[in-house]
Amino acid sequence: MSDENIDSYVVPGFLANGIHCGIKEDGRKDLALIFSEKPARAAAVFTTNRFKAAPVLLDMERIKRGQAQAILTNSGNANAANGPAGYNDALAMSRALSSKLDIRDDLVLVASTGVIGRRLPVQKIEAGMADLVAGLNADGIPTAEEAMMTTDKFPKMACRRGVCGSKEITVCGIAKGAGMIEPHMATLLTYVLTDAEVEGGTLSRVFRLAVDKTFNAVSVDGCMSTNDTAVILANGRAGNAVIKGRSRDLTRFRNLLMEVLADLSQAVVRDGEGTTKVIEIVVEEAKSIGDAKKVAYAIANSNLVKTAFFGGDPNWGRIIQAAGATGIPLPVDSVGIYFEGIPVFLNGQGVYGQEQTVAEVMKKTSIRLNVKLGMGGKMFRLHASDLSFEYVEINAHYTT
């Protein structure tokens, strides 16, 4: 049982705020805070990029305690590739907040997003801390989301409410990300807040599973960020019996979480820099899930495929080229390619006669591509975006 309330992003026991502290020169909000009124159970997943940003390195150590109370985020500067100075800046950012909130410093998680390789303007962050904390309020989640955004065209928020035992629980998530999206864990910055009481090990396991099935199944440009961070905080304010192990309540909580993360991950694809079309790639009849995933990502990340979708060109040749280059021994005569259920490639050759219908399909802003490998019973579903002129324009001048 769940229902979405898009008019309210209030989670009992959580406060939030977002302000402009001067990192962004155009006056947009650039400093966000999420605060739990009491320490919350916490779990997280991070980028697997070898060049991890300083806040990621700090959070990876702190999350081992399984507890956190605040998430402080700046946008406009990634604090990545700054050496030891960058790590010290992340620490300074954290200490400025913990001092103002009067909480233990190791209960603060920090995150940054923006341009890589520039020193974090810590003094501006410190100067804005008083206003940031003073403005904390129960309705502040949308404001915090706004302060996280960089090239995002719209905010990404999702909320579900349901019942565990006799208690209503809320699961609410926010995310930012529009480019550099193929994280193999999350997407740039994603925070999930819940008032449910969840056992620590269970929270970590269910969060990783939900992330794997949502944010690990999207791609915008095939590029993995140095800063990807996904965090869940559970403060137990709902007063439900502790969710753990295998139980009906765990199933309900997991379903709420999956719905929230699915909404957020697909919103990231829709907002992909310059995106005009969202492509749902379903690879079926694979020998293993790993094979299906490999083929799906090969297709999703092919610039030839992405530009064909942008141009409305049903060029199945680019799709079989991408799939065939994976190294998987595909049975060529058994592979099938379908656009919205219409076959365009079967038995090792093209299928013709429905060109006009396929052309109409390619005009849609959301298109389903099915690839049947004819090797087994496993499948993988991935949401991806096309590649437009606007994407090139945005990223050609990102630092200038």
Long-range contacts (C-beta under 8 A, 24 or more apart in sequence): 1-162, 1-163, 1-252, 2-160, 2-161, 2-162, 2-255, 2-256, 2-259, 3-160, 3-161, 3-162, 4-158, 4-159, 4-160, 4-259, 5-159, 5-161, 6-159, 8-159, 9-139, 9-141, 9-142, 9-157, 9-159, 9-172, 9-174, 10-138, 10-139, 10-141, 10-170, 10-172, 11-141, 11-159, 11-170, 11-172, 11-193, 11-194, 11-195, 12-170, 12-195, 12-237, 12-238, 13-37, 13-38, 13-195, 13-235, 13-236, 13-237, 14-138, 14-141, 14-193, 14-195, 14-233, 14-235, 15-136, 15-137, 15-138, 15-140, 16-136, 16-137, 16-140, 16-141, 16-143, 16-144, 17-132, 17-133, 17-135, 17-136, 17-137, 17-140, 17-143, 17-144, 18-132, 18-140, 18-143, 18-144, 18-145, 18-146, 18-147, 18-148, 19-128, 19-131, 19-132, 19-135, 19-147, 20-128, 20-147, 21-74, 21-124, 21-125, 21-127, 21-128, 21-132, 22-121, 22-124, 22-127, 22-128, 23-74, 23-75, 23-76, 23-77, 23-114, 23-121, 23-124, 23-125, 24-75, 24-76, 28-146, 28-149, 29-75, 29-143, 29-146, 29-147, 30-74, 30-75, 30-76, 30-147, 31-72, 31-73, 31-74, 31-75, 31-125, 31-128, 31-132, 31-147, 32-72, 32-73, 32-74, 32-75, 32-143, 32-144, 32-145, 32-146, 32-147, 32-148, 33-70, 33-71, 33-72, 33-73, 33-97, 33-132, 33-133, 33-136, 33-144, 34-70, 34-71, 34-73, 34-141, 34-144, 34-191, 34-193, 34-233, 35-69, 35-70, 35-101, 35-136, 36-68, 36-69, 36-70, 36-193, 36-233, 36-235, 37-235, 37-237, 38-69, 38-235, 38-237, 39-67, 39-68, 39-69, 39-103, 39-107, 39-235, 40-67, 40-68, 40-69, 40-233, 40-234, 40-235, 40-236, 41-66, 41-67, 41-198, 41-199, 41-200, 41-203, 41-233, 41-234, 41-235, 41-236, 42-66, 42-67, 42-68, 42-109, 42-203, 42-231, 42-232, 42-233, 42-234, 43-200, 43-203, 43-204, 43-207, 43-208, 43-231, 43-232, 44-109, 44-207, 44-229, 44-230, 44-231, 44-232, 45-185, 45-186, 45-207, 45-208, 45-211, 45-229, 45-230, 46-185, 46-186, 46-228, 46-229, 46-230, 47-183, 47-185, 47-186, 47-224, 47-225, 47-226, 47-227, 47-228, 47-229, 48-183, 48-184, 48-185, 48-224, 49-224, 49-225, 49-226, 49-228, 51-80, 51-81, 51-226, 52-80, 52-226, 53-78, 53-79, 53-80, 53-81, 53-86, 53-112, 53-116, 53-226, 53-227, 54-79, 54-80, 54-82, 54-86, 54-87, 54-89, 54-90, 54-112, 55-79, 55-90, 55-93, 55-109, 55-110, 55-111, 55-112, 55-227, 55-229, 56-111, 56-226, 56-227, 56-228, 56-229, 57-87, 57-90, 58-87, 58-90, 58-91, 58-94, 58-110, 59-109, 59-110, 59-111, 59-229, 59-231, 62-106, 62-107, 62-108, 62-109, 63-109, 63-231, 65-106, 66-200, 66-204, 67-107, 68-107, 68-108, 68-109, 68-231, 68-233, 69-101, 69-103, 69-104, 69-107, 69-108, 70-97, 70-98, 70-101, 70-103, 70-107, 70-108, 70-109, 71-108, 71-109, 71-110, 71-111, 71-191, 71-231, 71-233, 72-97, 72-108, 72-109, 72-110, 72-111, 73-110, 73-111, 73-112, 73-113, 73-144, 73-147, 73-148, 73-189, 74-111, 74-112, 74-113, 74-114, 74-120, 74-125, 75-112, 75-113, 75-114, 75-147, 75-148, 75-149, 75-150, 75-176, 76-113, 76-114, 76-115, 76-150, 77-112, 77-114, 77-115, 77-118, 77-120, 77-121, 78-112, 78-113, 78-114, 78-115, 78-116, 78-117, 78-118, 78-226, 78-227, 79-112, 79-119, 79-120, 80-112, 80-116, 80-117, 80-226, 80-227, 81-116, 81-117, 81-226, 82-117, 82-118, 82-119, 82-120, 85-119, 86-119, 86-120, 89-119, 89-120, 89-122, 90-120, 92-122, 92-126, 93-120, 93-122, 93-125, 93-126, 96-122, 96-125, 96-126, 96-129, 97-129, 97-132, 97-133, 100-129, 100-130, 100-133, 101-133, 109-231, 111-189, 111-227, 111-229, 112-227, 113-148, 113-150, 113-176, 113-188, 113-189, 113-227, 114-150, 115-398, 115-399, 116-226, 141-172, 141-174, 141-193, 144-174, 145-174, 145-176, 148-174, 148-176, 148-189, 149-176, 150-176, 150-178, 151-178, 151-179, 151-273, 151-394, 152-176, 152-177, 152-178, 152-271, 153-178, 153-271, 154-267, 154-271, 156-264, 156-267, 156-268, 156-271, 157-264, 158-259, 158-260, 158-261, 158-263, 158-264, 158-267, 159-260, 160-256, 160-259, 160-260, 161-256, 162-252, 162-253, 162-255, 162-256, 163-252, 164-196, 164-238, 164-240, 164-241, 164-243, 164-249, 164-252, 164-253, 165-240, 165-241, 165-249, 166-240, 167-238, 167-239, 167-240, 168-238, 169-194, 169-195, 169-196, 169-238, 169-240, 169-253, 169-256, 170-194, 170-195, 170-196, 170-238, 171-196, 171-253, 171-256, 171-257, 171-260, 172-260, 173-260, 173-261, 173-263, 173-264, 174-264, 175-264, 175-265, 175-267, 175-268, 177-268, 177-271, 178-220, 178-268, 178-271, 178-272, 178-273, 179-220, 179-221, 179-223, 179-272, 179-273, 179-391, 179-394, 179-395, 180-220, 180-221, 180-223, 180-224, 180-225, 181-218, 181-219, 181-220, 181-221, 181-223, 181-225, 181-268, 181-269, 181-272, 182-218, 182-219, 182-220, 182-221, 182-222, 182-223, 182-224, 182-297, 182-301, 183-215, 183-216, 183-224, 183-225, 183-228, 184-216, 184-224, 185-211, 185-215, 185-216, 185-228, 185-230, 186-211, 186-215, 186-228, 186-229, 186-230, 187-215, 187-218, 187-228, 187-230, 187-265, 187-268, 188-225, 188-227, 188-228, 188-229, 189-227, 189-228, 189-229, 189-230, 190-215, 190-229, 190-230, 190-231, 190-261, 190-264, 191-230, 191-231, 191-232, 191-233, 192-230, 192-231, 192-232, 192-233, 192-257, 192-260, 192-261, 193-232, 193-233, 193-235, 194-232, 194-233, 194-234, 194-235, 194-253, 194-257, 195-234, 195-235, 195-236, 195-237, 195-238, 196-234, 196-236, 196-238, 196-240, 196-243, 196-253, 197-234, 197-236, 197-238, 197-239, 197-240, 197-241, 197-242, 197-243, 198-234, 198-236, 198-242, 198-243, 198-244, 198-253, 199-242, 199-243, 199-244, 199-245, 201-244, 202-243, 202-244, 202-245, 202-250, 203-232, 203-234, 206-250, 206-253, 206-254, 206-257, 207-232, 207-257, 209-254, 210-254, 210-257, 210-258, 210-261, 211-261, 213-258, 213-261, 214-258, 214-261, 214-262, 214-264, 214-265, 215-261, 215-264, 215-265, 215-268, 217-265, 217-380, 217-381, 217-382, 217-383, 218-265, 218-266, 218-268, 218-269, 218-382, 218-383, 218-384, 219-269, 219-297, 219-300, 219-301, 219-382, 219-383, 219-384, 219-385, 220-268, 220-269, 220-272, 220-273, 220-275, 220-384, 220-385, 221-272, 221-273, 221-301, 221-385, 221-387, 221-391, 222-297, 222-300, 222-301, 232-257, 265-383, 266-383, 269-383, 269-384, 269-385, 270-385, 272-385, 272-391, 273-390, 273-391, 273-394, 273-395, 274-387, 274-388, 274-389, 274-390, 274-391, 274-392, 274-393, 274-394, 275-385, 275-386, 275-388, 275-391, 276-310, 276-365, 276-386, 276-388, 277-309, 277-310, 277-364, 277-365, 277-366, 277-367, 277-385, 277-386, 278-365, 278-366, 278-367, 278-383, 278-384, 278-385, 279-309, 279-367, 279-368, 279-369, 279-383, 279-384, 279-385, 279-386, 280-366, 280-367, 280-368, 280-369, 280-381, 280-382, 280-383, 281-369, 281-371, 281-381, 281-382, 281-383, 281-384, 282-368, 282-369, 282-370, 282-371, 282-379, 282-380, 282-381, 282-382, 283-371, 283-373, 283-379, 283-380, 283-381, 283-382, 284-370, 284-371, 284-372, 284-373, 284-379, 285-372, 285-373, 285-374, 285-375, 285-376, 285-377, 285-378, 285-379, 286-373, 286-375, 286-376, 286-378, 286-379, 286-380, 287-373, 287-375, 287-376, 287-378, 288-376, 288-378, 289-378, 289-379, 289-380, 291-326, 291-328, 291-373, 291-375, 291-378, 292-373, 292-378, 292-379, 292-380, 293-380, 293-382, 294-326, 294-328, 295-322, 295-323, 295-326, 295-328, 295-371, 295-373, 295-380, 296-371, 296-380, 296-381, 296-382, 297-382, 298-322, 298-323, 298-325, 298-326, 299-323, 299-369, 299-371, 299-384, 300-382, 300-384, 301-384, 303-387, 306-384, 306-385, 306-386, 306-387, 307-386, 307-387, 309-362, 309-367, 309-386, 310-386, 310-387, 310-388, 312-359, 312-362, 312-363, 313-362, 314-339, 314-344, 314-358, 314-359, 314-361, 314-362, 316-344, 316-345, 316-350, 319-345, 319-369, 319-371, 320-345, 323-371, 323-373, 328-373, 330-373, 330-375, 331-373, 331-374, 331-375, 334-372, 334-373, 334-374, 334-375, 335-371, 335-372, 335-373, 335-374, 336-370, 336-371, 336-372, 336-374, 337-369, 337-370, 337-371, 337-372, 338-369, 338-370, 338-371, 338-372, 339-367, 339-368, 339-369, 340-364, 340-367, 340-368, 341-368, 341-370
